[in-house]
Amino acid sequence: MYGEDLELLTVRRRKFQTVIGSDLKSATNLDPCKEFGIIEHSELSTKLGEIDLAIISSPIHMHASDLRIVGNLGIAKRILVEKPLFGTLSNDADNYWNTDSEINQSNIFVAFQSRYHPLFQKLRELVEMHGSANILRYESWFSESLETMHPYEDYRISHMGKLEESGDPISCFSHDVDIFLQLMGEQSILSAHMSKISELEINSPDFQRVDSTSSTNEAHFNSLSFDFVGWPQRRGGRISLKNGVIEWDWINSEIKTHTKSQGLLTFNYGDLTRDKIFTMELQDLLENSKISTILAASFSEGIATTKFLDEARAIGELEKLEAI
């Protein structure tokens, strides 16, 4: 697709381990580097020359330090950081800013890949069509079993489920926070609840819920929930309108609207795999010369999402202490 002259730098740093005594099979995802004839480098070195795109796909708590290393090399035209941008602003942002060379933030993007899905683009169209004044409530849920989420690795050695490595549900499922902020704008968090209700061998919460109101419209009451215990996987949401409802289901790639004026409408986007979505994002970052039209989240939008995560965790911890 891109020819033999495309070079990609990836920083993975992820432990892959087969679960002993399990019937889980190794991952079979197609490697996009092999599919598209991309030259991949995993060693961080100034000898690489200029890189078209550096992808940082290390565990969340390592994003900041890896971004600093890649930025200091000064060889990447653009940098894509796996979601979320940072684990926390208090610690990780300090690590990022402690850099020996200036990183051009306009060339740093965050891999909230759901932005490339036509379901999200239709959602944004519907929200704009109905208008903020007609929206009453936003709800979303992201529920998936941590034990079966990544069949190629033992969750107990993953960063997921480790609070000190930003592995709580809201961070791992932060796609939905980005979508929420894109659709509903800046938020004021009203409350945050987090708990441990399973027997998973983790030290992070396995359930988190955040309630908020839009900073520009306090009439909006919003609620987001995230958990590591749900099976089968559920990911979707609902926007309650004055004259109807918008509902979406990420698993089935479907949106349904039911309004007084139009009745029941269904929009289905078929089986669009994550590999296809990643290919769309990769193509956008490599071929789109106009930064302002790139769909990937910008550095500042990544900061906004991390700020929301930080505030939700802080309020959740405070409410937990007050309950005791």
N, C-alpha and C positions, 0 to 999 in steps of 0.2 A: 504493500500500500504506500509506503513512504520511501522505499528505495534503500540502497545499501549505505547511503551517506548519513543516515540519521543515527545519532548517538544519544543514549539515554543513561543517566546515572541514577541508580536506585540505592537507597539506604534502607535495608530491610530489618536487620538485627532481630529476627524473630526465631524463636525456638520451635522447630517442627519435631514432633515426637509421636510415634505410634503408641496408642494406649494398649498396654500389655493386658491380655486376657479379654479384650473387647472385640466385638464383631464389627466395630467401626472400620471403614476402609479409608485408604489414603485419598487425599484430594485428587480430583481428576480435572480440575479447571485448566483450560488451555492457556499456556503461557503466551501473552500477547507479543512478547519480544520475539519468540520463535515464529509466531504466525505472521508478523509483519516484517520480518527480516531486520529487526532493530538490534543494534550492537549495544549490549548491556554491560555496564561496569559496576561492580560492587565495591571496589577498593577506592577509598577517598585519596586522591593523589593529584598534585598539581601537574603531573606529566600527562594528564588525559587530554589537554587541549580544550577547546571550547565545546561545551555540551549543550545540545538543543533544549533538553528538559531534565531537571533533576527531580526525582520523586522520593520523598521521605515517607516511608511506610513502616517506620519503626513503631514500637509500642508508645502509647500516648505520652508517658512521662519522659520520653527521650526526644520528643519532637524539637524542643527548644535548643538543646545542646547540639543535635544533629543539624538543625537549621543554621546555627552559628558556624559550625564546621564547614558546611557546604557554602554558606555565604562568604566565609573568609577565603575559600579557594578562588572565588571570583571567576569561575569558568562557566557557570550556567546562565543561559539566556533567560530562562524562567524556572521557577521552583514550585512544585506542587507538594503540599504537605497533607498527609492523611488526616481525616477528621478526628477530633477537633484540632484546631491550630495548636493550642497549648492545653496542658492539664489544669494548670492554675495560672492566674495572672501574677500573683504575689511572688511565686518562686520562679516559674518558667520564663516570664517576661524579663526578669532580671538576667537570667542566663542568656536570653536572646540578645538583649541590648549590650551585653558584655562582649562585644565583637571588635576585632582589630580593623575591620574594613567596613565601610558603609554598605548596607544591603538596600537595594532599591525596592521598597515595599510594593511598588506598582507591578513588579514582576513576580510577586509571591502570591500563590493561590491556595485555597483549601479545598480538599476533595469531598465536598458534600455532593455526591454524584446524583442524588435524587433531583437536583435542579435540571438535569438533562432529560429526565423522564417526562414524556408528554402528559402524564397524569398531573404532575406538578404544574406544568405550563397551563393546562386547562383549569386547574384550581385557581391559579392567579388570575386568569381571564374572568372566571366566574365571580371572584371576590371583587374585582374592579367593576364588573358589570352591575352587581347588586349594590355596591357602595357601602362605605363604613357605617353610615347612618342606619342601614337596614340590618346590620349584624348585631345579634344579641349575645351569642356565646360561641366560643371555640373550644373544642375538645379533641384530644388525640391520645392514642395508646400505642405502645410498642412493647410487645410481650413475646419473649422467646426463651426457651430452655437453654441455660448456659451449658449444661452437660452435653447437649447435642448440637450446639451452635457451630462449632468448628470440629468436624469429625476427624480431622487430621492431627489434632493435638489434644493433650490432656489439659482440661481447663485449670487444673490445680497448679500447673507450671506456667500458665499464661498470666499476662498482666491484668486480664479481666477478672474482676472479683477482688483485686488488691487495691485497697483504698489509697495506700501510699504511692501507687503507680497510676492513679487517676483511672481506675478500672471499675468504677461504679456504673450502674445501668444508664444513668442520664448522660454520662460521658461517652460510653460505648455506642449508645443509640442517639447521639447528638445530631444526626441527620434531621430528626424531627424538630429539634430546637431551631435549627437553621430555617427549615420550612416555615415554622410558626412565626419567627421574626420577620421573614420575608413577606408573609401574607398579612400579618397583624401589626407590624411595626414595633417600636420600642415598648418595653413592658415595665410595670412596677409589680414586683412579686409581693403577694399578700401573705402567703403561707407556703410552707414546704414540709412534706412528711416523708420520712424514710424509715424503713424497718427491715428486719431480718425474719422471714417467715418460713424459710426452707431449711433443709439440713445440708445445703451446699457447703463445701469446705472453703469458705471465703471470709474475709474480714470486712468487706464492703456491705452496704445494704443490698438486698436482692429486690427491693421494691422502693420506688420513689415517685412522689406525686408533687407537682408544683401548681399552685393556683396564682393567677395574676390578673391584672387589669391593664388595658392599653393606656400608655402614658398620655395619649392625645384624646382618649375617649373612655372615661371611667365607667360608662354604661356597659362596656364589654367585660364580661367575666369569663375567664379562660382557665382551662385545666388540662395539664399534660401528665400522663403516667408512663412509667418505664419499669419493666421487671425482668428478672432472669429466670423465672419459674414457669412461664406459660408454655403449654403444649396443647394442641398444635400452635404454631406461631400465629400471632395476631398483630397486625399493624394497620392502622387506619385512623379515621377521624370523622368529626361531624361539626358543621357550622350551622347553628340555629339562626334563622332569619325571622324577621317580623311576619313574612308571608310565606314561609316554607323552610326547607332544610337542604343542605348540601352534605352528602355522605361519600366517603371514599374508602377503598380497600386496596392497600398496596399489594397484598398477596395475590389478588385476582386482577390487579391492574384495572380497576373499575371505579367510576364515579356515578352516583345517582343524585339527581336533583328532583325535588318535589315541591312545586310552588303553585299558588293559586292561579297565576297567570298562564303558566305553561304546562301544568300537570306534571306527570312523571317522565323524566328523561334519563337515559342511560348512555354513558360513554365508556367504551371498553377498548383497552390498548393492547390486548393480547399478551403473549408470553415474551416479554422483553427482558432478557437475562442481564445480570450484572456485568457480564463480559461485554455485552453490546453497549451498555451504558458507559462503561469505562472507555470503550473504543471511541464513542462520541466525544467524551471529555478529552481524551488524548488528541483526537483530531482537531478539536477547537483550540487547544493550547499550542499545538504545533503549527497550525496553518492560518490561524486568525491573527493578523498583524495589528488589528485595532483593539487595544486592551479594553476599552470601554464597552465593547460588545461581547466580550468573553463571558459565558454563563457561569463559570466556576466562581466560587466565593472569593472576594478580594481579601487582602490582609486585614483591613479594617472591619470587614464583616466577620472574619474569623475571631477577631478580638471581641466583638460584640457578643458572639455566641459564648466564648469562654467566660466573659463577664457574667452572663446569665447563669452559667453552670456554677461559678464561684458563689454568687449571691444565693442561689438555691441551696447549695450545700451548707453555707453559713447559717441561713435561716433554719434549715432542717436540723442542724446540730443544736441550735439555740432552743428550738421547740422541744427537742428530745430531752435536753437538760431541765427545761421548765416542767416537763411532764414528770420527771423523777422527783 
